[in-house]
Amino acid sequence: MLDLGAVLSERLEQRRDFDHTNFSLQREQLNWRESKQIASMSTFSNNQANRMLDDTGWSCQPFSALSGGDVYELLQLRCAVFVVEQDCVYLDPDGLDTTAWHLAYREAGKVLAYQRCLAPGSSYDNESSIGRVIVDPTQRGKDLGRELVRRGIDFNLTHWPDREILIGAQAYLQRFYESLGFVVCSEPYMEDGISHIYMRHPSAQTG
């Protein structure tokens, strides 16, 4: 006679083994992608990783070097503009901040301009990127945004010289990015209700 209890017990054990194996595979895939994103940072010295700061108020830091107050201030500025001012409901902390370098300009301890620099394998498989480019509303019209993006380009081309820089720019900023060496490489597309275009900057080796 078929022992239903034994059969069910065996099936449950097989199911537990399958779930455990599937979870382990997913975890390995996640760890692989995370390690790929962080790999490029491992070549930087400890001094670079702790802080890259000059006497003009500019700094560029990995997430691990930011304090809780730093993170709060950066997210507050990003949300004030990208969510509130642009009336765009989206999740700003998208999982890329922890592997990004955070480039900021401060005066009297206040962040007035910011962007994040992303290694190849973060936003895009083969290209580096810059994103979350932002200037405090009170500081617009002073060319601070141009200096911000110029520094971001220099950072990426210095640390990943053989890689192009790919960005998803808001379409109305096309001419601004073209003036800094970017070229449109896509048709307009909608993201979070705002028209965007992909733009590409040549690598240091081909530029």
N, C-alpha and C positions, 0 to 999 in steps of 0.2 A: 504493500500500500504506500502511496506517495505521502511523504511527510511534509505537509504544507508549511509547517512551522520551520522546518530545516531549510526548505527552499527559500522562504521569505528571508530568513536570516542570512542565507548565502547571498541573495540578491542585494540586500541592504549593505552587506560588507563590500560587495563589488561596487556598489554605488558610491560608498565612502571612499574607496580606493580611487575611483574615476575622478570624483570631485577634488580629492587631494592632489592628484596628478595634474588635473586641469588648472587648479589654482597655482601650483608650482610653476607650470609653464608660463602662465600669465605674469607671475611675479618675475620670472627670469627675463621675459620680454621687456617688462617695465624697467628692471634694473639695467638691462643692456642699453636701452634708450637714454636713461638718466646718466649712465656712465659715459656714453658717447657725447652728451651735451657738456659734461664736466671735464672731459679729457683735455680739451684745449686749454683749460685753466691751470692744469697741473704743471705746465711748463713755465709758469710765471713764478718769480721768486716770492719768498714769504713777505718781504718788504712791499712788493707790488700788491700782494693779496690783501695785506692789512689796510693800506690806504695809498692812493695816488692823488696827492693834493699839492697844488702850487699856491703861491702867495697872492694870486689874483682872485681867489675865491672859488676856483674850479676844482672839482674832485671827481675821481672815478673809482668806484669800489665794487667788489663782489658783494653779493647778498650777505654772506657770512660776516662781513665787516660792518654792516649796518646795525645800529642800535634799534631798539624797539621804537624810540622816538623818531629816528630817521625814517623808518618804514611808515609810521603813522603819518608823518609830514608829507612824504612823497605820495602816498595813496590819497591823502586829503586833497592835494593839489590836482592830481589826476582826476579824481571824482568831481571836483568843483568845476572842471572844464569839460571833460569828456562825457560826464553823465548829466550834470545839472545844467551848465551853460548850453551844451549842444542838445539838450533834451533827448538823450539817448539812453534807454534802459538796457544795460548789458552788464555782464560780470567782468569787471576790470581786472582783478587778480586771476589771471588765466593759467597759472601753473608754470609760467616761464620766468618769473621774477627770481626764483631761487638759483637759477643757473646763469642769470644775466649779470653784466657789469652795469652799474648805475652811475651815470654821468650827470653831475648837477653843478649849478652855480648858486652861490649863497652870498648874501650881503647882510651884515649884522645878524648872522645866524639863521636867516630866513631863506628858504629855497625859492629862487626866482625863475630858474629854468632847469629843465630836466629831460633826460631821455635814457633809454636803456639800450645797451649794445649786446647783441646776441651772436653767439658763436655758430658756425656751421653745424647743422644737426639739431638746432633749436627750433626756430620758426620754419626753416627750410633745410632740406637734406644737404644740399651742396653749397649754398651761399650763406654768408653771414648776413646780419640784418641790424637795423636800428628801428626803434619804435617808441610809442608813448611820448612822442616829441611834444614838449609843452613849455610855454612861457607864461608866467604870471600875468593876468590881464592888466595889471597896473604898469607892466614893463613893455608892453607891445609898442612897435614903432621905433625901437631903438637898435634894431639889427641884432638883438640878443639871440633871436631864433637862428639867424644865419651863422653866428659864431658857435652856437650850440651844435647845429648839424655838422658844421665843418669839423669840429672837434670829434664828433662821433665817427665821421668818415675816416679821419686820421687814425683814430684808435683802432677801428676795424682793419684798415689797410696795413697798419703796423703789426698787429697780432695775427692776422690771417691774410698775408700778402698775396697768396695764390688764389684767393677766393673773391668772387664778385660780391657786391652788396645788393641784396634784393629787398625791396620795401613794398608795402601796400599803402600807398599814399592817398589821402583824401583828394579827390579830383581837382578841387579848386586851387590846390597848392602845386599843380603841375609845373607852372613856370618857375616857381620858387626852387623846386628840386632840380629842374633842368639847369638853372643857373649855377648849381653846385655839382654838375657833372652827371646827373641821372638822366636816363633815357626811358621813355615809355615803352613797355614791352607787352601790353595787353589792352584789350578793349575795356571800357568802364564796366564795373560790376558793383552791385549793391552789397554793403555789409553793415548790419545794424541800422538800416534805413538811410545810410549815407553813401553817396557815390564815391567809389575808390578806383584807382588804377595801380597796376603793378609797374614799378620802375626799377631799373637796373643801373648800377654804377660799376665801371670796370675795375678789375683787380689791380693791385699795385704793379703786378708783373706785366699787365697788358695795357695799363692806363698811361 
